[in-house]
Amino acid sequence: MSTPTARRRRLGEHVTAYGFLCAALVVFAVFAWYPAVRNIVLSFQEVNFVRGSSWVGLENFRRLLDDPLFATAWRNSALFTLYALLLGFGVPFVTALLINEFRHARAYFRVLVYLPVMLPPVVVALMWRWFYQPEGGLINEVLGTAGLPTPEWTNSSSTALISLVIASTWANLGTATLIYLAALQTIPGELYEAAELDGAGIWRRIWHVTVPQTRFVILMLLLLQVIATMQVFTEPFVMTGGGPEDSTVTVMLLIYRYAFVYNDFGAASAMSLLLLVVLAVFSAAYLRVTRGQQK
């Protein structure tokens, strides 16, 4: 039998716990759930802050489909995601493998690789915009000194998008690298020793030991990277403004233009809803396909 004092103590603990839980729920409701629901509502309305909003049904979606930039933005976002996966998905894994092999100064390299993540995204974008300057930019100065061709980078429609991918990969390299590094350090050393005794070289050890042991982390980071890169905004907004020739107009940048340039919050909300649906469908399909591989 519990004493009245013990019951009061447990009741106080429960009240405190539920108090913290309610505070968190209120914060999520105000700053996450309500804006999401409000966005869905606005996507079916013509928003006017003076006369008030009125329901227009699917008219906002029809106007989006009539906009030539609609298809361009989706194509650019898909290409950015594809390039980011080809370039930025493998680089953190290889970097983590290299750092994991160091016996000394491993902490120093962890800090070094994470430094770009600590910089504000706008600062990173401005820095790379200067790097990419055709005249006087750091990259072209180095290439010119070495006698190599000096591309136009963000000033050319053929290289602008891949230039943004390189900058984004550098800026976000540290987070994925540290996650991979943490996963690598959980792999039992006995597995590598057994593979060595069987005569496996370094590439076979990576393929047959490292990759299977970190499969869950790889699959989850792949999903998170696709979701993040499809929402790229800072790099095209700061570095190119969507140009040249609309080659870097992304979905998020077009949403920004609809809302804060054209003052069409209904179309902006409709575009946001479409992006939400696309990412939700992709995430559900991806998790369903990879569910068996994660076990």
PEFEN-V832126 format. One record per backbone hydrogen bond with DSSP energy under -1.0 kcal/mol. NH is the residue of the N-H (numbers start at 0). CO is the residue of the C=O. E is the energy in kcal/mol with one decimal. If there is no record, write none. Layout:
nh:NH co:CO e:E
nh:NH co:CO e:E
This chain:
nh:6 co:2 e:-2.3
nh:7 co:3 e:-2.4
nh:8 co:4 e:-2.1
nh:9 co:5 e:-2.5
nh:10 co:6 e:-2.6
nh:11 co:7 e:-2.5
nh:12 co:8 e:-2.1
nh:13 co:9 e:-2.4
nh:14 co:10 e:-2.6
nh:15 co:11 e:-2.3
nh:16 co:12 e:-2.5
nh:17 co:13 e:-2.8
nh:18 co:14 e:-2.0
nh:19 co:15 e:-2.2
nh:20 co:16 e:-2.2
nh:21 co:17 e:-2.7
nh:22 co:18 e:-2.1
nh:23 co:19 e:-2.1
nh:24 co:20 e:-2.4
nh:25 co:21 e:-2.4
nh:26 co:22 e:-2.1
nh:27 co:23 e:-2.5
nh:28 co:24 e:-2.7
nh:29 co:25 e:-2.4
nh:30 co:26 e:-2.6
nh:31 co:27 e:-2.1
nh:32 co:27 e:-2.6
nh:33 co:28 e:-2.4
nh:35 co:31 e:-1.6
nh:36 co:32 e:-2.5
nh:37 co:33 e:-3.1
nh:38 co:34 e:-2.1
nh:39 co:35 e:-1.6
nh:40 co:36 e:-2.0
nh:41 co:37 e:-2.6
nh:42 co:38 e:-1.7
nh:43 co:40 e:-1.5
nh:44 co:41 e:-1.9
nh:45 co:53 e:-3.2
nh:51 co:47 e:-1.8
nh:53 co:45 e:-1.6
nh:55 co:43 e:-2.4
nh:56 co:43 e:-1.1
nh:58 co:55 e:-1.5
nh:61 co:57 e:-2.0
nh:62 co:58 e:-2.4
nh:63 co:59 e:-1.7
nh:64 co:60 e:-2.0
nh:65 co:61 e:-1.3
nh:66 co:63 e:-1.2
nh:69 co:66 e:-1.7
nh:71 co:67 e:-1.1
nh:72 co:68 e:-2.9
nh:73 co:69 e:-1.8
nh:74 co:70 e:-2.5
nh:75 co:71 e:-2.8
nh:76 co:72 e:-2.3
nh:77 co:73 e:-2.3
nh:78 co:74 e:-2.6
nh:79 co:75 e:-2.7
nh:80 co:76 e:-2.3
nh:81 co:77 e:-2.4
nh:82 co:78 e:-2.9
nh:83 co:79 e:-2.5
nh:84 co:80 e:-2.1
nh:85 co:81 e:-2.4
nh:86 co:82 e:-2.6
nh:87 co:83 e:-2.0
nh:90 co:86 e:-1.0
nh:93 co:89 e:-2.5
nh:94 co:90 e:-2.7
nh:95 co:91 e:-2.5
nh:96 co:92 e:-2.1
nh:97 co:93 e:-2.3
nh:98 co:94 e:-2.6
nh:99 co:95 e:-2.4
nh:101 co:98 e:-1.1
nh:108 co:104 e:-1.9
nh:109 co:105 e:-2.0
nh:110 co:106 e:-2.2
nh:111 co:107 e:-2.5
nh:112 co:108 e:-2.5
nh:113 co:109 e:-1.3
nh:114 co:110 e:-1.1
nh:117 co:114 e:-1.1
nh:123 co:119 e:-2.1
nh:124 co:120 e:-2.4
nh:125 co:121 e:-2.5
nh:126 co:122 e:-2.5
nh:127 co:123 e:-2.5
nh:128 co:124 e:-2.0
nh:129 co:125 e:-1.7
nh:130 co:126 e:-2.1
nh:131 co:127 e:-2.1
nh:132 co:129 e:-1.3
nh:136 co:132 e:-1.0
nh:138 co:130 e:-1.3
nh:140 co:136 e:-2.1
nh:141 co:137 e:-2.1
nh:142 co:138 e:-2.6
nh:143 co:139 e:-2.8
nh:144 co:140 e:-2.1
nh:145 co:141 e:-1.7
nh:146 co:143 e:-1.2
nh:147 co:142 e:-3.0
nh:154 co:151 e:-2.2
nh:155 co:152 e:-1.5
nh:159 co:155 e:-1.8
nh:162 co:158 e:-1.8
nh:163 co:159 e:-1.8
nh:164 co:160 e:-1.9
nh:165 co:161 e:-2.1
nh:166 co:162 e:-2.0
nh:167 co:163 e:-2.6
nh:168 co:164 e:-2.7
nh:169 co:165 e:-2.2
nh:170 co:166 e:-2.1
nh:171 co:167 e:-1.9
nh:176 co:172 e:-2.0
nh:177 co:173 e:-2.4
nh:178 co:174 e:-1.9
nh:179 co:175 e:-2.6
nh:180 co:176 e:-2.7
nh:181 co:177 e:-2.3
nh:182 co:178 e:-1.9
nh:183 co:179 e:-2.6
nh:184 co:180 e:-1.8
nh:185 co:182 e:-1.1
nh:186 co:183 e:-1.3
nh:190 co:187 e:-1.2
nh:192 co:188 e:-2.1
nh:193 co:189 e:-2.6
nh:194 co:190 e:-2.1
nh:195 co:191 e:-2.5
nh:196 co:192 e:-2.2
nh:197 co:193 e:-1.4
nh:198 co:195 e:-1.8
nh:199 co:194 e:-2.6
nh:204 co:200 e:-2.3
nh:205 co:201 e:-2.2
nh:206 co:202 e:-2.4
nh:207 co:203 e:-2.8
nh:208 co:204 e:-1.9
nh:209 co:204 e:-1.8
nh:210 co:205 e:-2.9
nh:212 co:208 e:-1.9
nh:213 co:209 e:-1.4
nh:217 co:213 e:-2.4
nh:218 co:214 e:-2.7
nh:219 co:215 e:-2.2
nh:220 co:216 e:-2.6
nh:221 co:217 e:-2.0
nh:222 co:218 e:-1.9
nh:223 co:219 e:-2.5
nh:224 co:220 e:-2.4
nh:225 co:221 e:-2.1
nh:226 co:222 e:-2.2
nh:227 co:223 e:-2.3
nh:228 co:224 e:-2.9
nh:229 co:225 e:-1.9
nh:231 co:228 e:-1.5
nh:236 co:232 e:-2.3
nh:237 co:233 e:-2.8
nh:238 co:234 e:-2.6
nh:240 co:235 e:-2.5
nh:242 co:239 e:-1.5
nh:246 co:243 e:-1.5
nh:247 co:241 e:-1.8
nh:253 co:249 e:-2.4
nh:254 co:250 e:-2.3
nh:255 co:251 e:-2.2
nh:256 co:252 e:-2.1
nh:257 co:253 e:-2.5
nh:258 co:254 e:-2.2
nh:259 co:255 e:-3.1
nh:260 co:256 e:-1.8
nh:261 co:256 e:-3.0
nh:263 co:257 e:-3.6
nh:267 co:263 e:-2.0
nh:268 co:264 e:-2.3
nh:269 co:265 e:-2.1
nh:270 co:266 e:-2.6
nh:271 co:267 e:-2.2
nh:272 co:268 e:-2.4
nh:273 co:269 e:-2.1
nh:274 co:270 e:-2.1
nh:275 co:271 e:-2.4
nh:276 co:272 e:-2.5
nh:277 co:273 e:-2.6
nh:278 co:274 e:-2.5
nh:279 co:275 e:-2.5
nh:280 co:276 e:-2.7
nh:281 co:277 e:-2.5
nh:282 co:278 e:-2.6
nh:283 co:279 e:-2.5
nh:284 co:280 e:-2.6
nh:285 co:281 e:-2.9
nh:286 co:282 e:-2.7
nh:287 co:283 e:-1.9
nh:288 co:284 e:-2.3
nh:289 co:285 e:-2.4
nh:293 co:289 e:-1.2
